[in-house]
Amino acid sequence: QLQLVESGGGLVQSGGSLRLSCAGSRNTLDYYAVAWFRQAPGKEREGISCIGGSNGKTYYADSVKGRFTISRDNHKNTVWLQMNSLKTEDTAVYYCAASKVAWNPASQDKLYDYWGQGTQVTVSS
């Protein structure tokens, strides 16, 4: 059973940066696409980015494109989400998730099998 643990959330001012980490419990994370989702209070969950397991192909939702960068190091079983130029509307709980079959987190979120517990990101004005 793959377990995922997010870290790196916190409070930051608008325009600032944070880097989220998603660590996998097994040395097989490279078999999985890993995605980042977020959910703000009163809003639906949003799939914002993902990265392929072996090919490193990336996807970004329009809401974060140009500001966020996803990357991974399979030797470290870790995926990162570098978040720059943060806005107040980025405030949410951020989750990472993994799947062997899914890709686009915006349309295939239900195919992501393994989820972390989430980390809070709060952007103040």
BAKOLFI-391483 format. One record per atom (N, C-alpha, C): atom name; x, y, z; residue number from 1. Coordinates in nm, 2 decimals, padded with zeros to 4 digits, always signed. Atoms other than C-alpha are relative to their C-alpha. Last residue first. Layout:
<nodes>
+-------+--------+--------+--------+-----+
| atome |     px |     py |     pz | num |
+-------+--------+--------+--------+-----+
|    CA |      X |      Y |      Z | NUM |
...
+-------+--------+--------+--------+-----+
</nodes>
This chain:
<nodes>
+-------+--------+--------+--------+-----+
| atome |     px |     py |     pz | num |
+-------+--------+--------+--------+-----+
|     N | -00.02 | -00.12 | +00.09 | 125 |
|    CA | -00.30 | +04.00 | +00.14 | 125 |
|     C | +00.08 | +00.10 | +00.07 | 125 |
|     N | +00.06 | -00.12 | -00.06 | 124 |
|    CA | -00.25 | +03.66 | +00.32 | 124 |
|     C | +00.02 | +00.12 | -00.09 | 124 |
|     N | -00.06 | -00.11 | +00.05 | 123 |
|    CA | -00.19 | +03.33 | +00.15 | 123 |
|     C | -00.07 | +00.13 | +00.04 | 123 |
|     N | +00.07 | -00.12 | -00.02 | 122 |
|    CA | -00.27 | +03.02 | +00.35 | 122 |
|     C | +00.08 | +00.12 | -00.05 | 122 |
|     N | -00.08 | -00.12 | +00.06 | 121 |
|    CA | -00.15 | +02.68 | +00.24 | 121 |
|     C | -00.10 | +00.12 | +00.02 | 121 |
|     N | +00.07 | -00.13 | +00.02 | 120 |
|    CA | -00.27 | +02.39 | +00.45 | 120 |
|     C | +00.09 | +00.10 | -00.05 | 120 |
|     N | -00.07 | -00.10 | -00.07 | 119 |
|    CA | -00.13 | +02.04 | +00.39 | 119 |
|     C | -00.06 | +00.14 | -00.03 | 119 |
|     N | +00.02 | -00.14 | +00.03 | 118 |
|    CA | -00.32 | +01.73 | +00.30 | 118 |
|     C | +00.09 | +00.09 | +00.08 | 118 |
|     N | +00.09 | -00.06 | -00.10 | 117 |
|    CA | -00.35 | +01.38 | +00.43 | 117 |
|     C | -00.03 | +00.15 | -00.02 | 117 |
|     N | -00.06 | -00.05 | -00.13 | 116 |
|    CA | -00.20 | +01.22 | +00.13 | 116 |
|     C | -00.10 | +00.06 | +00.09 | 116 |
|     N | +00.01 | -00.14 | -00.04 | 115 |
|    CA | -00.39 | +01.03 | -00.13 | 115 |
|     C | +00.07 | +00.02 | +00.13 | 115 |
|     N | -00.07 | -00.02 | -00.12 | 114 |
|    CA | -00.36 | +00.70 | -00.32 | 114 |
|     C | +00.01 | +00.15 | +00.03 | 114 |
|     N | +00.03 | +00.10 | -00.11 | 113 |
|    CA | -00.60 | +00.58 | -00.58 | 113 |
|     C | +00.06 | +00.03 | +00.14 | 113 |
|     N | -00.12 | -00.01 | -00.09 | 112 |
|    CA | -00.62 | +00.86 | -00.83 | 112 |
|     C | -00.03 | -00.08 | +00.12 | 112 |
|     N | -00.09 | +00.11 | +00.03 | 111 |
|    CA | -00.88 | +00.74 | -01.08 | 111 |
|     C | +00.13 | +00.01 | +00.08 | 111 |
|     N | +00.05 | +00.12 | -00.07 | 110 |
|    CA | -01.15 | +00.97 | -00.93 | 110 |
|     C | +00.09 | -00.13 | -00.03 | 110 |
|     N | -00.03 | +00.00 | -00.14 | 109 |
|    CA | -00.94 | +01.27 | -01.02 | 109 |
|     C | -00.05 | -00.13 | +00.07 | 109 |
|     N | -00.02 | +00.14 | -00.04 | 108 |
|    CA | -00.95 | +01.19 | -01.39 | 108 |
|     C | +00.02 | -00.01 | +00.15 | 108 |
|     N | +00.11 | +00.09 | +00.05 | 107 |
|    CA | -01.09 | +01.51 | -01.54 | 107 |
|     C | +00.01 | -00.14 | +00.05 | 107 |
|     N | +00.13 | -00.08 | +00.01 | 106 |
|    CA | -00.89 | +01.79 | -01.37 | 106 |
|     C | -00.11 | -00.09 | -00.04 | 106 |
|     N | +00.07 | +00.00 | -00.13 | 105 |
|    CA | -00.62 | +01.55 | -01.25 | 105 |
|     C | -00.13 | +00.08 | -00.01 | 105 |
|     N | +00.05 | -00.13 | -00.02 | 104 |
|    CA | -00.52 | +01.46 | -01.61 | 104 |
|     C | -00.08 | +00.01 | +00.13 | 104 |
|     N | -00.10 | -00.10 | +00.04 | 103 |
|    CA | -00.32 | +01.14 | -01.59 | 103 |
|     C | -00.06 | +00.14 | +00.04 | 103 |
|     N | +00.06 | -00.13 | +00.03 | 102 |
|    CA | -00.48 | +00.83 | -01.44 | 102 |
|     C | +00.11 | +00.10 | -00.05 | 102 |
|     N | +00.07 | +00.00 | +00.12 | 101 |
|    CA | -00.36 | +00.47 | -01.47 | 101 |
|     C | -00.05 | +00.14 | -00.04 | 101 |
|     N | -00.07 | +00.07 | +00.10 | 100 |
|    CA | -00.09 | +00.41 | -01.22 | 100 |
|     C | -00.07 | +00.01 | -00.14 | 100 |
|     N | +00.08 | +00.10 | +00.08 |  99 |
|    CA | -00.22 | +00.67 | -00.98 |  99 |
|     C | +00.09 | -00.07 | -00.11 |  99 |
|     N | -00.08 | +00.08 | +00.09 |  98 |
|    CA | -00.08 | +00.89 | -00.71 |  98 |
|     C | -00.09 | -00.10 | -00.07 |  98 |
|     N | +00.07 | +00.13 | +00.02 |  97 |
|    CA | -00.23 | +01.18 | -00.50 |  97 |
|     C | +00.08 | -00.07 | -00.11 |  97 |
|     N | -00.06 | +00.08 | +00.11 |  96 |
|    CA | -00.09 | +01.49 | -00.35 |  96 |
|     C | -00.07 | -00.13 | -00.01 |  96 |
|     N | -00.02 | +00.14 | -00.01 |  95 |
|    CA | -00.32 | +01.72 | -00.15 |  95 |
|     C | +00.08 | -00.05 | -00.11 |  95 |
|     N | -00.06 | +00.06 | +00.12 |  94 |
|    CA | -00.33 | +02.09 | -00.09 |  94 |
|     C | +00.03 | -00.15 | +00.03 |  94 |
|     N | -00.08 | +00.12 | -00.04 |  93 |
|    CA | -00.56 | +02.25 | +00.16 |  93 |
|     C | +00.04 | -00.07 | -00.13 |  93 |
|     N | +00.07 | +00.13 | +00.01 |  92 |
|    CA | -00.65 | +02.59 | +00.02 |  92 |
|     C | +00.07 | -00.10 | +00.08 |  92 |
|     N | +00.02 | +00.06 | -00.13 |  91 |
|    CA | -00.54 | +02.95 | -00.02 |  91 |
|     C | -00.09 | -00.12 | +00.00 |  91 |
|     N | -00.07 | +00.13 | -00.01 |  90 |
|    CA | -00.44 | +03.00 | -00.38 |  90 |
|     C | -00.02 | -00.06 | +00.14 |  90 |
|     N | +00.09 | +00.11 | +00.05 |  89 |
|    CA | -00.71 | +03.27 | -00.41 |  89 |
|     C | +00.07 | -00.13 | +00.00 |  89 |
|     N | +00.09 | +00.03 | -00.10 |  88 |
|    CA | -00.49 | +03.50 | -00.19 |  88 |
|     C | -00.10 | -00.12 | -00.04 |  88 |
|     N | +00.11 | -00.09 | -00.01 |  87 |
|    CA | -00.23 | +03.49 | -00.46 |  87 |
|     C | -00.09 | -00.05 | +00.12 |  87 |
|     N | +00.12 | +00.05 | -00.06 |  86 |
|    CA | +00.11 | +03.32 | -00.47 |  86 |
|     C | -00.10 | +00.12 | +00.02 |  86 |
|     N | +00.10 | -00.11 | +00.03 |  85 |
|    CA | +00.37 | +03.46 | -00.71 |  85 |
|     C | -00.14 | -00.04 | +00.06 |  85 |
|     N | -00.05 | -00.14 | +00.00 |  84 |
|    CA | +00.56 | +03.13 | -00.68 |  84 |
|     C | -00.12 | +00.10 | -00.03 |  84 |
|     N | +00.10 | -00.10 | +00.02 |  83 |
|    CA | +00.46 | +02.78 | -00.59 |  83 |
|     C | +00.05 | +00.14 | +00.02 |  83 |
|     N | -00.05 | -00.14 | -00.03 |  82 |
|    CA | +00.71 | +02.50 | -00.63 |  82 |
|     C | -00.11 | +00.10 | -00.03 |  82 |
|     N | +00.07 | -00.11 | +00.07 |  81 |
|    CA | +00.53 | +02.17 | -00.61 |  81 |
|     C | +00.05 | +00.13 | +00.04 |  81 |
|     N | +00.01 | -00.14 | -00.05 |  80 |
|    CA | +00.76 | +01.88 | -00.53 |  80 |
|     C | -00.10 | +00.09 | -00.08 |  80 |
|     N | +00.05 | -00.10 | +00.10 |  79 |
|    CA | +00.74 | +01.51 | -00.58 |  79 |
|     C | -00.01 | +00.13 | +00.07 |  79 |
|     N | +00.06 | -00.12 | -00.04 |  78 |
|    CA | +00.95 | +01.26 | -00.37 |  78 |
|     C | -00.04 | +00.09 | -00.13 |  78 |
|     N | +00.14 | +00.03 | -00.02 |  77 |
|    CA | +01.05 | +00.90 | -00.39 |  77 |
|     C | -00.08 | +00.13 | +00.04 |  77 |
|     N | +00.04 | -00.05 | -00.13 |  76 |
|    CA | +01.41 | +01.02 | -00.34 |  76 |
|     C | -00.15 | -00.03 | +00.03 |  76 |
|     N | -00.09 | +00.06 | -00.09 |  75 |
|    CA | +01.54 | +00.82 | -00.63 |  75 |
|     C | -00.03 | +00.03 | +00.15 |  75 |
|     N | +00.04 | +00.14 | -00.03 |  74 |
|    CA | +01.23 | +00.91 | -00.82 |  74 |
|     C | +00.10 | -00.07 | +00.10 |  74 |
|     N | -00.13 | +00.07 | +00.00 |  73 |
|    CA | +01.31 | +01.28 | -00.80 |  73 |
|     C | -00.04 | -00.14 | +00.05 |  73 |
|     N | -00.01 | +00.12 | -00.08 |  72 |
|    CA | +01.01 | +01.48 | -00.90 |  72 |
|     C | +00.14 | -00.05 | +00.00 |  72 |
|     N | -00.12 | +00.07 | +00.03 |  71 |
|    CA | +00.90 | +01.82 | -01.03 |  71 |
|     C | +00.01 | -00.13 | +00.09 |  71 |
|     N | -00.01 | +00.13 | -00.06 |  70 |
|    CA | +00.60 | +02.04 | -01.05 |  70 |
|     C | +00.12 | -00.07 | -00.04 |  70 |
|     N | -00.08 | +00.09 | +00.07 |  69 |
|    CA | +00.62 | +02.41 | -01.11 |  69 |
|     C | +00.00 | -00.13 | +00.07 |  69 |
|     N | -00.04 | +00.12 | -00.07 |  68 |
|    CA | +00.37 | +02.67 | -01.02 |  68 |
|     C | +00.08 | -00.09 | -00.08 |  68 |
|     N | -00.03 | -00.03 | -00.14 |  67 |
|    CA | +00.34 | +03.03 | -01.14 |  67 |
|     C | +00.05 | -00.12 | +00.08 |  67 |
|     N | -00.09 | -00.11 | +00.00 |  66 |
|    CA | +00.33 | +03.00 | -01.52 |  66 |
|     C | +00.05 | +00.04 | +00.14 |  66 |
|     N | -00.10 | +00.01 | +00.10 |  65 |
|    CA | +00.02 | +02.78 | -01.51 |  65 |
|     C | +00.09 | +00.13 | +00.00 |  65 |
|     N | -00.14 | +00.00 | -00.06 |  64 |
|    CA | -00.15 | +02.80 | -01.18 |  64 |
|     C | +00.11 | +00.00 | -00.10 |  64 |
|     N | +00.00 | -00.08 | -00.12 |  63 |
|    CA | -00.52 | +02.88 | -01.27 |  63 |
|     C | +00.14 | +00.01 | +00.06 |  63 |
|     N | -00.02 | -00.14 | +00.04 |  62 |
|    CA | -00.47 | +02.74 | -01.62 |  62 |
|     C | +00.01 | +00.09 | +00.12 |  62 |
|     N | +00.12 | -00.06 | +00.02 |  61 |
|    CA | -00.43 | +02.39 | -01.48 |  61 |
|     C | +00.03 | +00.15 | -00.03 |  61 |
|     N | +00.04 | -00.11 | -00.09 |  60 |
|    CA | -00.09 | +02.25 | -01.52 |  60 |
|     C | -00.14 | +00.05 | -00.04 |  60 |
|     N | +00.13 | -00.06 | +00.04 |  59 |
|    CA | +00.03 | +01.92 | -01.68 |  59 |
|     C | -00.03 | +00.11 | +00.11 |  59 |
|     N | +00.07 | -00.08 | -00.10 |  58 |
|    CA | +00.37 | +01.77 | -01.68 |  58 |
|     C | -00.13 | +00.06 | -00.06 |  58 |
|     N | +00.09 | -00.09 | +00.06 |  57 |
|    CA | +00.55 | +01.48 | -01.86 |  57 |
|     C | -00.08 | +00.08 | +00.10 |  57 |
|     N | -00.01 | -00.13 | -00.05 |  56 |
|    CA | +00.83 | +01.34 | -01.65 |  56 |
|     C | -00.09 | +00.10 | -00.07 |  56 |
|     N | -00.03 | -00.10 | +00.11 |  55 |
|    CA | +00.86 | +01.04 | -01.87 |  55 |
|     C | +00.01 | +00.14 | +00.05 |  55 |
|     N | -00.13 | +00.02 | +00.06 |  54 |
|    CA | +00.89 | +00.78 | -01.59 |  54 |
|     C | +00.04 | +00.10 | -00.11 |  54 |
|     N | -00.09 | +00.08 | -00.08 |  53 |
|    CA | +00.61 | +00.85 | -01.35 |  53 |
|     C | +00.14 | +00.00 | -00.06 |  53 |
|     N | -00.01 | +00.14 | +00.03 |  52 |
|    CA | +00.43 | +01.14 | -01.52 |  52 |
|     C | +00.11 | -00.07 | +00.08 |  52 |
|     N | -00.13 | +00.03 | +00.07 |  51 |
|    CA | +00.38 | +01.47 | -01.35 |  51 |
|     C | +00.00 | -00.15 | -00.02 |  51 |
|     N | -00.04 | +00.14 | -00.01 |  50 |
|    CA | +00.05 | +01.63 | -01.24 |  50 |
|     C | +00.13 | -00.02 | -00.08 |  50 |
|     N | -00.12 | +00.03 | +00.07 |  49 |
|    CA | -00.09 | +01.98 | -01.17 |  49 |
|     C | +00.03 | -00.15 | +00.01 |  49 |
|     N | -00.08 | -00.11 | +00.05 |  48 |
|    CA | -00.39 | +02.17 | -01.05 |  48 |
|     C | +00.12 | -00.04 | -00.08 |  48 |
|     N | -00.13 | +00.07 | +00.03 |  47 |
|    CA | -00.67 | +01.92 | -00.98 |  47 |
|     C | +00.08 | +00.11 | -00.07 |  47 |
|     N | -00.05 | -00.04 | +00.13 |  46 |
|    CA | -00.94 | +02.13 | -00.81 |  46 |
|     C | +00.13 | -00.08 | -00.02 |  46 |
|     N | -00.14 | +00.03 | +00.01 |  45 |
|    CA | -01.16 | +02.01 | -00.52 |  45 |
|     C | +00.04 | +00.02 | -00.15 |  45 |
|     N | -00.03 | +00.13 | +00.04 |  44 |
|    CA | -01.49 | +02.19 | -00.51 |  44 |
|     C | +00.15 | -00.02 | -00.01 |  44 |
|     N | -00.02 | +00.02 | +00.15 |  43 |
|    CA | -01.53 | +02.50 | -00.32 |  43 |
|     C | +00.03 | -00.14 | -00.03 |  43 |
|     N | +00.12 | -00.03 | +00.08 |  42 |
|    CA | -01.68 | +02.59 | +00.02 |  42 |
|     C | +00.01 | -00.02 | -00.15 |  42 |
|     N | +00.13 | +00.01 | -00.07 |  41 |
|    CA | -01.35 | +02.61 | +00.19 |  41 |
|     C | -00.11 | +00.04 | -00.09 |  41 |
|     N | +00.02 | -00.11 | -00.09 |  40 |
|    CA | -01.06 | +02.57 | -00.06 |  40 |
|     C | -00.14 | -00.01 | +00.07 |  40 |
|     N | +00.14 | -00.03 | -00.03 |  39 |
|    CA | -00.96 | +02.24 | -00.20 |  39 |
|     C | -00.01 | +00.11 | +00.10 |  39 |
|     N | +00.03 | -00.09 | -00.11 |  38 |
|    CA | -00.64 | +02.16 | -00.37 |  38 |
|     C | -00.15 | +00.02 | +00.02 |  38 |
|     N | +00.14 | -00.06 | +00.00 |  37 |
|    CA | -00.51 | +01.89 | -00.59 |  37 |
|     C | +00.00 | +00.10 | +00.11 |  37 |
|     N | +00.03 | -00.09 | -00.11 |  36 |
|    CA | -00.15 | +01.79 | -00.68 |  36 |
|     C | -00.14 | +00.05 | -00.02 |  36 |
|     N | +00.07 | -00.13 | +00.02 |  35 |
|    CA | -00.08 | +01.50 | -00.90 |  35 |
|     C | -00.02 | +00.07 | +00.13 |  35 |
|     N | +00.03 | -00.07 | -00.13 |  34 |
|    CA | +00.16 | +01.21 | -00.91 |  34 |
|     C | -00.06 | +00.13 | -00.03 |  34 |
|     N | +00.01 | -00.14 | +00.02 |  33 |
|    CA | +00.18 | +00.96 | -01.20 |  33 |
|     C | -00.04 | +00.06 | +00.13 |  33 |
|     N | +00.12 | -00.07 | -00.02 |  32 |
|    CA | +00.29 | +00.63 | -01.06 |  32 |
|     C | +00.01 | +00.15 | -00.06 |  32 |
|     N | +00.10 | +00.07 | +00.08 |  31 |
|    CA | +00.55 | +00.37 | -01.15 |  31 |
|     C | -00.13 | +00.08 | -00.01 |  31 |
|     N | -00.02 | -00.03 | +00.14 |  30 |
|    CA | +00.82 | +00.61 | -01.03 |  30 |
|     C | -00.09 | -00.07 | -00.09 |  30 |
|     N | +00.08 | -00.11 | +00.03 |  29 |
|    CA | +00.68 | +00.59 | -00.68 |  29 |
|     C | +00.01 | +00.04 | -00.15 |  29 |
|     N | +00.06 | +00.03 | +00.13 |  28 |
|    CA | +00.81 | +00.24 | -00.65 |  28 |
|     C | -00.08 | +00.12 | -00.05 |  28 |
|     N | -00.09 | -00.04 | +00.11 |  27 |
|    CA | +01.05 | +00.28 | -00.37 |  27 |
|     C | -00.05 | -00.04 | -00.14 |  27 |
|     N | -00.06 | +00.12 | +00.07 |  26 |
|    CA | +00.77 | +00.28 | -00.12 |  26 |
|     C | +00.09 | +00.05 | -00.11 |  26 |
|     N | -00.05 | +00.09 | -00.10 |  25 |
|    CA | +00.65 | +00.54 | +00.14 |  25 |
|     C | +00.07 | -00.12 | -00.07 |  25 |
|     N | +00.06 | +00.14 | +00.01 |  24 |
|    CA | +00.61 | +00.82 | -00.11 |  24 |
|     C | +00.06 | -00.09 | +00.10 |  24 |
|     N | -00.09 | +00.11 | -00.01 |  23 |
|    CA | +00.70 | +01.18 | -00.01 |  23 |
|     C | -00.08 | -00.13 | -00.01 |  23 |
|     N | +00.08 | +00.11 | -00.01 |  22 |
|    CA | +00.50 | +01.48 | -00.14 |  22 |
|     C | +00.09 | -00.12 | +00.00 |  22 |
|     N | -00.06 | +00.13 | +00.03 |  21 |
|    CA | +00.67 | +01.81 | -00.09 |  21 |
|     C | -00.10 | -00.11 | +00.02 |  21 |
|     N | +00.06 | +00.11 | -00.06 |  20 |
|    CA | +00.53 | +02.16 | -00.11 |  20 |
|     C | +00.07 | -00.13 | -00.04 |  20 |
|     N | -00.03 | +00.12 | +00.07 |  19 |
|    CA | +00.75 | +02.46 | -00.19 |  19 |
|     C | -00.07 | -00.12 | +00.08 |  19 |
|     N | +00.00 | +00.12 | -00.09 |  18 |
|    CA | +00.62 | +02.80 | -00.09 |  18 |
|     C | +00.04 | -00.12 | -00.09 |  18 |
|     N | -00.02 | +00.14 | +00.05 |  17 |
|    CA | +00.66 | +03.14 | -00.25 |  17 |
|     C | -00.01 | -00.10 | +00.11 |  17 |
|     N | -00.11 | +00.08 | -00.05 |  16 |
|    CA | +00.55 | +03.50 | -00.19 |  16 |
|     C | +00.00 | -00.14 | -00.06 |  16 |
|     N | -00.12 | -00.02 | +00.08 |  15 |
|    CA | +00.34 | +03.74 | -00.40 |  15 |
|     C | +00.12 | -00.09 | +00.05 |  15 |
|     N | +00.02 | +00.00 | +00.14 |  14 |
|    CA | +00.07 | +03.75 | -00.14 |  14 |
|     C | +00.12 | +00.04 | -00.07 |  14 |
|     N | +00.06 | -00.12 | +00.06 |  13 |
|    CA | +00.21 | +03.68 | +00.20 |  13 |
|     C | -00.02 | -00.01 | -00.15 |  13 |
|     N | -00.09 | -00.09 | +00.08 |  12 |
|    CA | +00.28 | +03.34 | +00.33 |  12 |
|     C | -00.08 | +00.12 | -00.05 |  12 |
|     N | +00.05 | -00.13 | +00.02 |  11 |
|    CA | +00.13 | +03.10 | +00.59 |  11 |
|     C | +00.10 | +00.09 | -00.08 |  11 |
|     N | -00.01 | -00.11 | -00.10 |  10 |
|    CA | +00.21 | +02.74 | +00.58 |  10 |
|     C | -00.06 | +00.13 | -00.04 |  10 |
|     N | +00.10 | -00.10 | +00.00 |   9 |
|    CA | +00.25 | +02.42 | +00.37 |   9 |
|     C | +00.02 | +00.11 | +00.11 |   9 |
|     N | -00.04 | -00.12 | +00.06 |   8 |
|    CA | +00.57 | +02.24 | +00.33 |   8 |
|     C | -00.10 | +00.11 | -00.01 |   8 |
|     N | -00.06 | -00.09 | -00.10 |   7 |
|    CA | +00.47 | +01.88 | +00.39 |   7 |
|     C | +00.03 | +00.13 | -00.08 |   7 |
|     N | -00.03 | -00.13 | +00.04 |   6 |
|    CA | +00.27 | +01.61 | +00.22 |   6 |
|     C | +00.06 | +00.08 | +00.11 |   6 |
|     N | +00.00 | -00.10 | -00.11 |   5 |
|    CA | +00.29 | +01.24 | +00.31 |   5 |
|     C | +00.04 | +00.14 | -00.06 |   5 |
|     N | -00.05 | -00.13 | +00.04 |   4 |
|    CA | +00.19 | +00.97 | +00.06 |   4 |
|     C | -00.01 | +00.10 | +00.12 |   4 |
|     N | +00.04 | -00.11 | -00.08 |   3 |
|    CA | +00.14 | +00.60 | +00.14 |   3 |
|     C | +00.07 | +00.13 | -00.04 |   3 |
|     N | -00.08 | -00.13 | +00.01 |   2 |
|    CA | +00.15 | +00.33 | -00.11 |   2 |
|     C | -00.06 | +00.10 | +00.09 |   2 |
|     N | +00.09 | -00.12 | +00.00 |   1 |
|    CA | +00.00 | +00.00 | +00.00 |   1 |
|     C | +00.09 | +00.12 | +00.00 |   1 |
+-------+--------+--------+--------+-----+
</nodes>
